[in-house]
Amino acid sequence: MSKEKIAITLDERFVGELDRLVDKHVFQSRSQAIQEAVSEKLLRIKRTRLAEESAKLEPAFERKISDEGFTEDMQQWPEY
């Protein structure tokens, strides 16, 4: 995956915490720490969005639709 350089501005306390983690070899660099943090946040947002969309589903209606489709499929299968 290609990478792109960006400039960000952080509070001094965050930079200090990042530097301590780099010094402790938790991360190889500030960039790695920030990249992992952004990646985790984006994943959480995707999961939350999926959960919100799933909550909109009506289980009884979804079951009815799936049962109808399954019944039609069963009728098309040959007898053995």
PDB file with SEQRES, HELIX, SHEET and CRYST1 records, atoms N, CA, C and O in Angstrom:
SEQRES   1 A   80  MET SER LYS GLU LYS ILE ALA ILE THR LEU ASP GLU ARG          
SEQRES   2 A   80  PHE VAL GLY GLU LEU ASP ARG LEU VAL ASP LYS HIS VAL          
SEQRES   3 A   80  PHE GLN SER ARG SER GLN ALA ILE GLN GLU ALA VAL SER          
SEQRES   4 A   80  GLU LYS LEU LEU ARG ILE LYS ARG THR ARG LEU ALA GLU          
SEQRES   5 A   80  GLU SER ALA LYS LEU GLU PRO ALA PHE GLU ARG LYS ILE          
SEQRES   6 A   80  SER ASP GLU GLY PHE THR GLU ASP MET GLN GLN TRP PRO          
SEQRES   7 A   80  GLU TYR                                                      
HELIX    1 AA1 GLU A   12  ASP A   23  1                                  12    
HELIX    2 AA2 ARG A   30  ALA A   55  1                                  26    
HELIX    3 AA3 PRO A   59  GLN A   76  1                                  18    
CRYST1    1.000    1.000    1.000  90.00  90.00  90.00 P 1           1          
ATOM      1  N   MET A   1       0.849  -1.174   0.000  1.00  0.00           N  
ATOM      2  CA  MET A   1       0.000   0.000   0.000  1.00  0.00           C  
ATOM      3  C   MET A   1       0.896   1.240   0.000  1.00  0.00           C  
ATOM      4  O   MET A   1       1.848   1.330   0.775  1.00  0.00           O  
ATOM      5  N   SER A   2       0.584   2.174  -0.865  1.00  0.00           N  
ATOM      6  CA  SER A   2       1.394   3.384  -0.910  1.00  0.00           C  
ATOM      7  C   SER A   2       1.034   4.286   0.271  1.00  0.00           C  
ATOM      8  O   SER A   2      -0.052   4.196   0.845  1.00  0.00           O  
ATOM      9  N   LYS A   3       1.952   5.130   0.599  1.00  0.00           N  
ATOM     10  CA  LYS A   3       1.742   6.036   1.726  1.00  0.00           C  
ATOM     11  C   LYS A   3       1.848   7.469   1.245  1.00  0.00           C  
ATOM     12  O   LYS A   3       2.503   7.766   0.246  1.00  0.00           O  
ATOM     13  N   GLU A   4       1.196   8.339   1.972  1.00  0.00           N  
ATOM     14  CA  GLU A   4       1.218   9.754   1.641  1.00  0.00           C  
ATOM     15  C   GLU A   4       1.586  10.535   2.891  1.00  0.00           C  
ATOM     16  O   GLU A   4       1.104  10.240   3.985  1.00  0.00           O  
ATOM     17  N   LYS A   5       2.430  11.521   2.723  1.00  0.00           N  
ATOM     18  CA  LYS A   5       2.839  12.345   3.845  1.00  0.00           C  
ATOM     19  C   LYS A   5       1.807  13.433   4.092  1.00  0.00           C  
ATOM     20  O   LYS A   5       1.317  14.074   3.162  1.00  0.00           O  
ATOM     21  N   ILE A   6       1.487  13.627   5.368  1.00  0.00           N  
ATOM     22  CA  ILE A   6       0.581  14.714   5.750  1.00  0.00           C  
ATOM     23  C   ILE A   6       1.187  15.436   6.952  1.00  0.00           C  
ATOM     24  O   ILE A   6       2.054  14.901   7.644  1.00  0.00           O  
ATOM     25  N   ALA A   7       0.727  16.625   7.178  1.00  0.00           N  
ATOM     26  CA  ALA A   7       1.159  17.385   8.355  1.00  0.00           C  
ATOM     27  C   ALA A   7      -0.018  17.475   9.314  1.00  0.00           C  
ATOM     28  O   ALA A   7      -1.140  17.763   8.897  1.00  0.00           O  
ATOM     29  N   ILE A   8       0.230  17.231  10.592  1.00  0.00           N  
ATOM     30  CA  ILE A   8      -0.831  17.345  11.588  1.00  0.00           C  
ATOM     31  C   ILE A   8      -0.334  18.215  12.744  1.00  0.00           C  
ATOM     32  O   ILE A   8       0.866  18.401  12.943  1.00  0.00           O  
ATOM     33  N   THR A   9      -1.281  18.726  13.481  1.00  0.00           N  
ATOM     34  CA  THR A   9      -0.967  19.521  14.666  1.00  0.00           C  
ATOM     35  C   THR A   9      -1.583  18.819  15.864  1.00  0.00           C  
ATOM     36  O   THR A   9      -2.774  18.507  15.866  1.00  0.00           O  
ATOM     37  N   LEU A  10      -0.762  18.571  16.891  1.00  0.00           N  
ATOM     38  CA  LEU A  10      -1.225  17.901  18.101  1.00  0.00           C  
ATOM     39  C   LEU A  10      -0.886  18.738  19.324  1.00  0.00           C  
ATOM     40  O   LEU A  10       0.065  19.520  19.320  1.00  0.00           O  
ATOM     41  N   ASP A  11      -1.678  18.558  20.363  1.00  0.00           N  
ATOM     42  CA  ASP A  11      -1.349  19.189  21.643  1.00  0.00           C  
ATOM     43  C   ASP A  11      -0.002  18.663  22.122  1.00  0.00           C  
ATOM     44  O   ASP A  11       0.348  17.513  21.856  1.00  0.00           O  
ATOM     45  N   GLU A  12       0.743  19.489  22.817  1.00  0.00           N  
ATOM     46  CA  GLU A  12       2.067  19.108  23.313  1.00  0.00           C  
ATOM     47  C   GLU A  12       2.018  17.856  24.175  1.00  0.00           C  
ATOM     48  O   GLU A  12       2.929  17.031  24.122  1.00  0.00           O  
ATOM     49  N   ARG A  13       0.965  17.709  24.964  1.00  0.00           N  
ATOM     50  CA  ARG A  13       0.896  16.541  25.850  1.00  0.00           C  
ATOM     51  C   ARG A  13       0.806  15.246  25.048  1.00  0.00           C  
ATOM     52  O   ARG A  13       1.368  14.227  25.449  1.00  0.00           O  
ATOM     53  N   PHE A  14       0.094  15.282  23.902  1.00  0.00           N  
ATOM     54  CA  PHE A  14       0.011  14.088  23.061  1.00  0.00           C  
ATOM     55  C   PHE A  14       1.363  13.767  22.439  1.00  0.00           C  
ATOM     56  O   PHE A  14       1.760  12.605  22.351  1.00  0.00           O  
ATOM     57  N   VAL A  15       2.058  14.803  22.013  1.00  0.00           N  
ATOM     58  CA  VAL A  15       3.385  14.594  21.422  1.00  0.00           C  
ATOM     59  C   VAL A  15       4.319  13.993  22.474  1.00  0.00           C  
ATOM     60  O   VAL A  15       5.105  13.095  22.172  1.00  0.00           O  
ATOM     61  N   GLY A  16       4.230  14.485  23.690  1.00  0.00           N  
ATOM     62  CA  GLY A  16       5.051  13.945  24.769  1.00  0.00           C  
ATOM     63  C   GLY A  16       4.745  12.480  25.038  1.00  0.00           C  
ATOM     64  O   GLY A  16       5.655  11.674  25.232  1.00  0.00           O  
ATOM     65  N   GLU A  17       3.467  12.139  25.051  1.00  0.00           N  
ATOM     66  CA  GLU A  17       3.076  10.741  25.264  1.00  0.00           C  
ATOM     67  C   GLU A  17       3.547   9.858  24.113  1.00  0.00           C  
ATOM     68  O   GLU A  17       4.027   8.746  24.335  1.00  0.00           O  
ATOM     69  N   LEU A  18       3.408  10.352  22.886  1.00  0.00           N  
ATOM     70  CA  LEU A  18       3.904   9.600  21.731  1.00  0.00           C  
ATOM     71  C   LEU A  18       5.404   9.357  21.838  1.00  0.00           C  
ATOM     72  O   LEU A  18       5.883   8.250  21.591  1.00  0.00           O  
ATOM     73  N   ASP A  19       6.135  10.398  22.206  1.00  0.00           N  
ATOM     74  CA  ASP A  19       7.589  10.263  22.324  1.00  0.00           C  
ATOM     75  C   ASP A  19       7.977   9.250  23.403  1.00  0.00           C  
ATOM     76  O   ASP A  19       8.932   8.496  23.223  1.00  0.00           O  
ATOM     77  N   ARG A  20       7.250   9.225  24.516  1.00  0.00           N  
ATOM     78  CA  ARG A  20       7.532   8.248  25.559  1.00  0.00           C  
ATOM     79  C   ARG A  20       7.296   6.817  25.048  1.00  0.00           C  
ATOM     80  O   ARG A  20       8.074   5.911  25.346  1.00  0.00           O  
ATOM     81  N   LEU A  21       6.232   6.628  24.290  1.00  0.00           N  
ATOM     82  CA  LEU A  21       5.951   5.303  23.728  1.00  0.00           C  
ATOM     83  C   LEU A  21       7.010   4.889  22.707  1.00  0.00           C  
ATOM     84  O   LEU A  21       7.376   3.716  22.632  1.00  0.00           O  
ATOM     85  N   VAL A  22       7.493   5.829  21.940  1.00  0.00           N  
ATOM     86  CA  VAL A  22       8.566   5.538  20.980  1.00  0.00           C  
ATOM     87  C   VAL A  22       9.849   5.205  21.744  1.00  0.00           C  
ATOM     88  O   VAL A  22      10.566   4.271  21.383  1.00  0.00           O  
ATOM     89  N   ASP A  23      10.135   5.965  22.795  1.00  0.00           N  
ATOM     90  CA  ASP A  23      11.336   5.699  23.611  1.00  0.00           C  
ATOM     91  C   ASP A  23      11.277   4.319  24.269  1.00  0.00           C  
ATOM     92  O   ASP A  23      12.307   3.668  24.449  1.00  0.00           O  
ATOM     93  N   LYS A  24      10.070   3.876  24.628  1.00  0.00           N  
ATOM     94  CA  LYS A  24       9.902   2.556  25.250  1.00  0.00           C  
ATOM     95  C   LYS A  24       9.813   1.439  24.208  1.00  0.00           C  
ATOM     96  O   LYS A  24       9.619   0.274  24.555  1.00  0.00           O  
ATOM     97  N   HIS A  25       9.954   1.799  22.942  1.00  0.00           N  
ATOM     98  CA  HIS A  25       9.909   0.860  21.811  1.00  0.00           C  
ATOM     99  C   HIS A  25       8.541   0.194  21.639  1.00  0.00           C  
ATOM    100  O   HIS A  25       8.442  -0.918  21.121  1.00  0.00           O  
ATOM    101  N   VAL A  26       7.491   0.888  22.080  1.00  0.00           N  
ATOM    102  CA  VAL A  26       6.136   0.419  21.824  1.00  0.00           C  
ATOM    103  C   VAL A  26       5.828   0.628  20.336  1.00  0.00           C  
ATOM    104  O   VAL A  26       5.175  -0.199  19.699  1.00  0.00           O  
ATOM    105  N   PHE A  27       6.307   1.739  19.808  1.00  0.00           N  
ATOM    106  CA  PHE A  27       6.196   2.062  18.387  1.00  0.00           C  
ATOM    107  C   PHE A  27       7.579   2.418  17.869  1.00  0.00           C  
ATOM    108  O   PHE A  27       8.437   2.883  18.620  1.00  0.00           O  
ATOM    109  N   GLN A  28       7.786   2.193  16.573  1.00  0.00           N  
ATOM    110  CA  GLN A  28       9.078   2.532  15.971  1.00  0.00           C  
ATOM    111  C   GLN A  28       9.231   4.031  15.780  1.00  0.00           C  
ATOM    112  O   GLN A  28      10.342   4.561  15.800  1.00  0.00           O  
ATOM    113  N   SER A  29       8.100   4.712  15.595  1.00  0.00           N  
ATOM    114  CA  SER A  29       8.151   6.155  15.327  1.00  0.00           C  
ATOM    115  C   SER A  29       6.812   6.798  15.673  1.00  0.00           C  
ATOM    116  O   SER A  29       5.818   6.115  15.919  1.00  0.00           O  
ATOM    117  N   ARG A  30       6.814   8.114  15.686  1.00  0.00           N  
ATOM    118  CA  ARG A  30       5.557   8.838  15.869  1.00  0.00           C  
ATOM    119  C   ARG A  30       4.587   8.481  14.747  1.00  0.00           C  
ATOM    120  O   ARG A  30       3.395   8.275  14.976  1.00  0.00           O  
ATOM    121  N   SER A  31       5.118   8.414  13.540  1.00  0.00           N  
ATOM    122  CA  SER A  31       4.271   8.111  12.382  1.00  0.00           C  
ATOM    123  C   SER A  31       3.566   6.773  12.544  1.00  0.00           C  
ATOM    124  O   SER A  31       2.373   6.660  12.263  1.00  0.00           O  
ATOM    125  N   GLN A  32       4.293   5.768  12.995  1.00  0.00           N  
ATOM    126  CA  GLN A  32       3.678   4.453  13.179  1.00  0.00           C  
ATOM    127  C   GLN A  32       2.577   4.527  14.236  1.00  0.00           C  
ATOM    128  O   GLN A  32       1.502   3.957  14.050  1.00  0.00           O  
ATOM    129  N   ALA A  33       2.833   5.215  15.326  1.00  0.00           N  
ATOM    130  CA  ALA A  33       1.843   5.336  16.396  1.00  0.00           C  
ATOM    131  C   ALA A  33       0.582   6.031  15.895  1.00  0.00           C  
ATOM    132  O   ALA A  33      -0.529   5.586  16.181  1.00  0.00           O  
ATOM    133  N   ILE A  34       0.748   7.101  15.162  1.00  0.00           N  
ATOM    134  CA  ILE A  34      -0.400   7.845  14.650  1.00  0.00           C  
ATOM    135  C   ILE A  34      -1.138   7.025  13.601  1.00  0.00           C  
ATOM    136  O   ILE A  34      -2.369   7.013  13.572  1.00  0.00           O  
ATOM    137  N   GLN A  35      -0.395   6.342  12.744  1.00  0.00           N  
ATOM    138  CA  GLN A  35      -1.026   5.509  11.717  1.00  0.00           C  
ATOM    139  C   GLN A  35      -1.879   4.413  12.357  1.00  0.00           C  
ATOM    140  O   GLN A  35      -3.003   4.172  11.918  1.00  0.00           O  
ATOM    141  N   GLU A  36      -1.359   3.753  13.385  1.00  0.00           N  
ATOM    142  CA  GLU A  36      -2.120   2.706  14.069  1.00  0.00           C  
ATOM    143  C   GLU A  36      -3.343   3.282  14.776  1.00  0.00           C  
ATOM    144  O   GLU A  36      -4.408   2.664  14.775  1.00  0.00           O  
ATOM    145  N   ALA A  37      -3.198   4.455  15.378  1.00  0.00           N  
ATOM    146  CA  ALA A  37      -4.330   5.078  16.068  1.00  0.00           C  
ATOM    147  C   ALA A  37      -5.436   5.436  15.081  1.00  0.00           C  
ATOM    148  O   ALA A  37      -6.614   5.207  15.359  1.00  0.00           O  
ATOM    149  N   VAL A  38      -5.070   5.988  13.946  1.00  0.00           N  
ATOM    150  CA  VAL A  38      -6.063   6.349  12.931  1.00  0.00           C  
ATOM    151  C   VAL A  38      -6.732   5.094  12.390  1.00  0.00           C  
ATOM    152  O   VAL A  38      -7.949   5.065  12.207  1.00  0.00           O  
ATOM    153  N   SER A  39      -5.946   4.066  12.137  1.00  0.00           N  
ATOM    154  CA  SER A  39      -6.485   2.810  11.624  1.00  0.00           C  
ATOM    155  C   SER A  39      -7.508   2.211  12.599  1.00  0.00           C  
ATOM    156  O   SER A  39      -8.589   1.793  12.187  1.00  0.00           O  
ATOM    157  N   GLU A  40      -7.166   2.173  13.877  1.00  0.00           N  
ATOM    158  CA  GLU A  40      -8.079   1.635  14.887  1.00  0.00           C  
ATOM    159  C   GLU A  40      -9.361   2.464  14.983  1.00  0.00           C  
ATOM    160  O   GLU A  40     -10.453   1.912  15.117  1.00  0.00           O  
ATOM    161  N   LYS A  41      -9.227   3.768  14.916  1.00  0.00           N  
ATOM    162  CA  LYS A  41     -10.400   4.650  15.001  1.00  0.00           C  
ATOM    163  C   LYS A  41     -11.320   4.435  13.804  1.00  0.00           C  
ATOM    164  O   LYS A  41     -12.537   4.354  13.967  1.00  0.00           O  
ATOM    165  N   LEU A  42     -10.757   4.341  12.612  1.00  0.00           N  
ATOM    166  CA  LEU A  42     -11.569   4.123  11.417  1.00  0.00           C  
ATOM    167  C   LEU A  42     -12.288   2.779  11.486  1.00  0.00           C  
ATOM    168  O   LEU A  42     -13.445   2.671  11.079  1.00  0.00           O  
ATOM    169  N   LEU A  43     -11.608   1.753  12.000  1.00  0.00           N  
ATOM    170  CA  LEU A  43     -12.228   0.442  12.154  1.00  0.00           C  
ATOM    171  C   LEU A  43     -13.393   0.503  13.138  1.00  0.00           C  
ATOM    172  O   LEU A  43     -14.442  -0.095  12.896  1.00  0.00           O  
ATOM    173  N   ARG A  44     -13.214   1.222  14.246  1.00  0.00           N  
ATOM    174  CA  ARG A  44     -14.293   1.380  15.225  1.00  0.00           C  
ATOM    175  C   ARG A  44     -15.492   2.092  14.621  1.00  0.00           C  
ATOM    176  O   ARG A  44     -16.639   1.732  14.888  1.00  0.00           O  
ATOM    177  N   ILE A  45     -15.221   3.111  13.802  1.00  0.00           N  
ATOM    178  CA  ILE A  45     -16.310   3.844  13.154  1.00  0.00           C  
ATOM    179  C   ILE A  45     -17.075   2.919  12.215  1.00  0.00           C  
ATOM    180  O   ILE A  45     -18.305   2.952  12.182  1.00  0.00           O  
ATOM    181  N   LYS A  46     -16.357   2.091  11.450  1.00  0.00           N  
ATOM    182  CA  LYS A  46     -17.013   1.147  10.538  1.00  0.00           C  
ATOM    183  C   LYS A  46     -17.873   0.160  11.313  1.00  0.00           C  
ATOM    184  O   LYS A  46     -19.003  -0.128  10.917  1.00  0.00           O  
ATOM    185  N   ARG A  47     -17.344  -0.360  12.418  1.00  0.00           N  
ATOM    186  CA  ARG A  47     -18.101  -1.321  13.231  1.00  0.00           C  
ATOM    187  C   ARG A  47     -19.350  -0.679  13.814  1.00  0.00           C  
ATOM    188  O   ARG A  47     -20.415  -1.295  13.841  1.00  0.00           O  
ATOM    189  N   THR A  48     -19.222   0.551  14.278  1.00  0.00           N  
ATOM    190  CA  THR A  48     -20.360   1.269  14.851  1.00  0.00           C  
ATOM    191  C   THR A  48     -21.413   1.496  13.787  1.00  0.00           C  
ATOM    192  O   THR A  48     -22.607   1.331  14.038  1.00  0.00           O  
ATOM    193  N   ARG A  49     -20.969   1.875  12.598  1.00  0.00           N  
ATOM    194  CA  ARG A  49     -21.910   2.118  11.506  1.00  0.00           C  
ATOM    195  C   ARG A  49     -22.643   0.827  11.134  1.00  0.00           C  
ATOM    196  O   ARG A  49     -23.853   0.841  10.907  1.00  0.00           O  
ATOM    197  N   LEU A  50     -21.913  -0.281  11.071  1.00  0.00           N  
ATOM    198  CA  LEU A  50     -22.539  -1.567  10.770  1.00  0.00           C  
ATOM    199  C   LEU A  50     -23.560  -1.929  11.839  1.00  0.00           C  
ATOM    200  O   LEU A  50     -24.651  -2.403  11.521  1.00  0.00           O  
ATOM    201  N   ALA A  51     -23.215  -1.710  13.099  1.00  0.00           N  
ATOM    202  CA  ALA A  51     -24.145  -2.005  14.193  1.00  0.00           C  
ATOM    203  C   ALA A  51     -25.390  -1.130  14.095  1.00  0.00           C  
ATOM    204  O   ALA A  51     -26.503  -1.603  14.328  1.00  0.00           O  
ATOM    205  N   GLU A  52     -25.210   0.135  13.753  1.00  0.00           N  
ATOM    206  CA  GLU A  52     -26.353   1.041  13.617  1.00  0.00           C  
ATOM    207  C   GLU A  52     -27.255   0.597  12.472  1.00  0.00           C  
ATOM    208  O   GLU A  52     -28.478   0.601  12.608  1.00  0.00           O  
ATOM    209  N   GLU A  53     -26.664   0.216  11.351  1.00  0.00           N  
ATOM    210  CA  GLU A  53     -27.452  -0.243  10.206  1.00  0.00           C  
ATOM    211  C   GLU A  53     -28.157  -1.566  10.537  1.00  0.00           C  
ATOM    212  O   GLU A  53     -29.313  -1.766  10.162  1.00  0.00           O  
ATOM    213  N   SER A  54     -27.470  -2.450  11.227  1.00  0.00           N  
ATOM    214  CA  SER A  54     -28.069  -3.728  11.605  1.00  0.00           C  
ATOM    215  C   SER A  54     -29.242  -3.530  12.564  1.00  0.00           C  
ATOM    216  O   SER A  54     -30.217  -4.279  12.515  1.00  0.00           O  
ATOM    217  N   ALA A  55     -29.153  -2.538  13.423  1.00  0.00           N  
ATOM    218  CA  ALA A  55     -30.222  -2.265  14.382  1.00  0.00           C  
ATOM    219  C   ALA A  55     -31.504  -1.810  13.678  1.00  0.00           C  
ATOM    220  O   ALA A  55     -32.598  -1.927  14.230  1.00  0.00           O  
ATOM    221  N   LYS A  56     -31.360  -1.295  12.465  1.00  0.00           N  
ATOM    222  CA  LYS A  56     -32.528  -0.841  11.713  1.00  0.00           C  
ATOM    223  C   LYS A  56     -33.323  -2.006  11.122  1.00  0.00           C  
ATOM    224  O   LYS A  56     -34.479  -1.837  10.733  1.00  0.00           O  
ATOM    225  N   LEU A  57     -32.714  -3.169  11.057  1.00  0.00           N  
ATOM    226  CA  LEU A  57     -33.390  -4.324  10.463  1.00  0.00           C  
ATOM    227  C   LEU A  57     -34.512  -4.809  11.372  1.00  0.00           C  
ATOM    228  O   LEU A  57     -34.411  -4.754  12.598  1.00  0.00           O  
ATOM    229  N   GLU A  58     -35.566  -5.279  10.753  1.00  0.00           N  
ATOM    230  CA  GLU A  58     -36.673  -5.874  11.495  1.00  0.00           C  
ATOM    231  C   GLU A  58     -36.527  -7.387  11.401  1.00  0.00           C  
ATOM    232  O   GLU A  58     -36.733  -7.953  10.327  1.00  0.00           O  
ATOM    233  N   PRO A  59     -36.178  -8.054  12.492  1.00  0.00           N  
ATOM    234  CA  PRO A  59     -35.912  -9.498  12.445  1.00  0.00           C  
ATOM    235  C   PRO A  59     -37.042 -10.322  11.829  1.00  0.00           C  
ATOM    236  O   PRO A  59     -36.770 -11.230  11.043  1.00  0.00           O  
ATOM    237  N   ALA A  60     -38.295 -10.033  12.160  1.00  0.00           N  
ATOM    238  CA  ALA A  60     -39.413 -10.813  11.625  1.00  0.00           C  
ATOM    239  C   ALA A  60     -39.502 -10.657  10.111  1.00  0.00           C  
ATOM    240  O   ALA A  60     -39.709 -11.636   9.393  1.00  0.00           O  
ATOM    241  N   PHE A  61     -39.346  -9.438   9.630  1.00  0.00           N  
ATOM    242  CA  PHE A  61     -39.409  -9.176   8.195  1.00  0.00           C  
ATOM    243  C   PHE A  61     -38.242  -9.847   7.473  1.00  0.00           C  
ATOM    244  O   PHE A  61     -38.433 -10.467   6.427  1.00  0.00           O  
ATOM    245  N   GLU A  62     -37.035  -9.726   8.028  1.00  0.00           N  
ATOM    246  CA  GLU A  62     -35.858 -10.337   7.413  1.00  0.00           C  
ATOM    247  C   GLU A  62     -35.998 -11.857   7.369  1.00  0.00           C  
ATOM    248  O   GLU A  62     -35.606 -12.490   6.390  1.00  0.00           O  
ATOM    249  N   ARG A  63     -36.556 -12.439   8.426  1.00  0.00           N  
ATOM    250  CA  ARG A  63     -36.761 -13.890   8.469  1.00  0.00           C  
ATOM    251  C   ARG A  63     -37.748 -14.323   7.387  1.00  0.00           C  
ATOM    252  O   ARG A  63     -37.545 -15.328   6.707  1.00  0.00           O  
ATOM    253  N   LYS A  64     -38.819 -13.544   7.244  1.00  0.00           N  
ATOM    254  CA  LYS A  64     -39.838 -13.854   6.242  1.00  0.00           C  
ATOM    255  C   LYS A  64     -39.218 -13.834   4.840  1.00  0.00           C  
ATOM    256  O   LYS A  64     -39.460 -14.734   4.036  1.00  0.00           O  
ATOM    257  N   ILE A  65     -38.433 -12.822   4.559  1.00  0.00           N  
ATOM    258  CA  ILE A  65     -37.787 -12.711   3.246  1.00  0.00           C  
ATOM    259  C   ILE A  65     -36.839 -13.891   3.018  1.00  0.00           C  
ATOM    260  O   ILE A  65     -36.834 -14.487   1.940  1.00  0.00           O  
ATOM    261  N   SER A  66     -36.050 -14.221   4.018  1.00  0.00           N  
ATOM    262  CA  SER A  66     -35.095 -15.318   3.838  1.00  0.00           C  
ATOM    263  C   SER A  66     -35.818 -16.657   3.679  1.00  0.00           C  
ATOM    264  O   SER A  66     -35.387 -17.502   2.894  1.00  0.00           O  
ATOM    265  N   ASP A  67     -36.905 -16.854   4.411  1.00  0.00           N  
ATOM    266  CA  ASP A  67     -37.671 -18.093   4.282  1.00  0.00           C  
ATOM    267  C   ASP A  67     -38.295 -18.214   2.897  1.00  0.00           C  
ATOM    268  O   ASP A  67     -38.325 -19.301   2.320  1.00  0.00           O  
ATOM    269  N   GLU A  68     -38.795 -17.097   2.362  1.00  0.00           N  
ATOM    270  CA  GLU A  68     -39.383 -17.112   1.024  1.00  0.00           C  
ATOM    271  C   GLU A  68     -38.334 -17.495  -0.014  1.00  0.00           C  
ATOM    272  O   GLU A  68     -38.589 -18.328  -0.884  1.00  0.00           O  
ATOM    273  N   GLY A  69     -37.186 -16.902   0.076  1.00  0.00           N  
ATOM    274  CA  GLY A  69     -36.119 -17.199  -0.872  1.00  0.00           C  
ATOM    275  C   GLY A  69     -35.666 -18.641  -0.764  1.00  0.00           C  
ATOM    276  O   GLY A  69     -35.382 -19.283  -1.776  1.00  0.00           O  
ATOM    277  N   PHE A  70     -35.596 -19.147   0.436  1.00  0.00           N  
ATOM    278  CA  PHE A  70     -35.156 -20.521   0.644  1.00  0.00           C  
ATOM    279  C   PHE A  70     -36.173 -21.506   0.076  1.00  0.00           C  
ATOM    280  O   PHE A  70     -35.799 -22.514  -0.523  1.00  0.00           O  
ATOM    281  N   THR A  71     -37.456 -21.212   0.265  1.00  0.00           N  
ATOM    282  CA  THR A  71     -38.511 -22.088  -0.246  1.00  0.00           C  
ATOM    283  C   THR A  71     -38.450 -22.154  -1.770  1.00  0.00           C  
ATOM    284  O   THR A  71     -38.558 -23.233  -2.351  1.00  0.00           O  
ATOM    285  N   GLU A  72     -38.278 -21.012  -2.410  1.00  0.00           N  
ATOM    286  CA  GLU A  72     -38.171 -20.983  -3.870  1.00  0.00           C  
ATOM    287  C   GLU A  72     -36.959 -21.783  -4.332  1.00  0.00           C  
ATOM    288  O   GLU A  72     -37.048 -22.531  -5.305  1.00  0.00           O  
ATOM    289  N   ASP A  73     -35.838 -21.634  -3.651  1.00  0.00           N  
ATOM    290  CA  ASP A  73     -34.634 -22.381  -4.008  1.00  0.00           C  
ATOM    291  C   ASP A  73     -34.852 -23.878  -3.865  1.00  0.00           C  
ATOM    292  O   ASP A  73     -34.406 -24.653  -4.712  1.00  0.00           O  
ATOM    293  N   MET A  74     -35.522 -24.285  -2.819  1.00  0.00           N  
ATOM    294  CA  MET A  74     -35.775 -25.708  -2.576  1.00  0.00           C  
ATOM    295  C   MET A  74     -36.617 -26.317  -3.696  1.00  0.00           C  
ATOM    296  O   MET A  74     -36.410 -27.466  -4.088  1.00  0.00           O  
ATOM    297  N   GLN A  75     -37.567 -25.535  -4.204  1.00  0.00           N  
ATOM    298  CA  GLN A  75     -38.444 -26.033  -5.260  1.00  0.00           C  
ATOM    299  C   GLN A  75     -37.684 -26.236  -6.572  1.00  0.00           C  
ATOM    300  O   GLN A  75     -38.078 -27.059  -7.398  1.00  0.00           O  
ATOM    301  N   GLN A  76     -36.599 -25.490  -6.760  1.00  0.00           N  
ATOM    302  CA  GLN A  76     -35.830 -25.587  -7.990  1.00  0.00           C  
ATOM    303  C   GLN A  76     -34.813 -26.720  -7.962  1.00  0.00           C  
ATOM    304  O   GLN A  76     -34.283 -27.096  -9.008  1.00  0.00           O  
ATOM    305  N   TRP A  77     -34.533 -27.267  -6.788  1.00  0.00           N  
ATOM    306  CA  TRP A  77     -33.559 -28.346  -6.685  1.00  0.00           C  
ATOM    307  C   TRP A  77     -34.170 -29.658  -7.154  1.00  0.00           C  
ATOM    308  O   TRP A  77     -35.334 -29.934  -6.863  1.00  0.00           O  
ATOM    309  N   PRO A  78     -33.407 -30.470  -7.874  1.00  0.00           N  
ATOM    310  CA  PRO A  78     -33.963 -31.751  -8.325  1.00  0.00           C  
ATOM    311  C   PRO A  78     -34.080 -32.741  -7.164  1.00  0.00           C  
ATOM    312  O   PRO A  78     -33.359 -32.652  -6.170  1.00  0.00           O  
ATOM    313  N   GLU A  79     -35.003 -33.678  -7.320  1.00  0.00           N  
ATOM    314  CA  GLU A  79     -35.169 -34.747  -6.319  1.00  0.00           C  
ATOM    315  C   GLU A  79     -34.069 -35.775  -6.515  1.00  0.00           C  
ATOM    316  O   GLU A  79     -33.659 -36.020  -7.650  1.00  0.00           O  
ATOM    317  N   TYR A  80     -33.588 -36.370  -5.462  1.00  0.00           N  
ATOM    318  CA  TYR A  80     -32.569 -37.406  -5.553  1.00  0.00           C  
ATOM    319  C   TYR A  80     -33.112 -38.703  -5.074  1.00  0.00           C  
ATOM    320  O   TYR A  80     -32.400 -39.707  -5.072  1.00  0.00           O  
TER     321      TYR A  80                                                      
END                                                                             
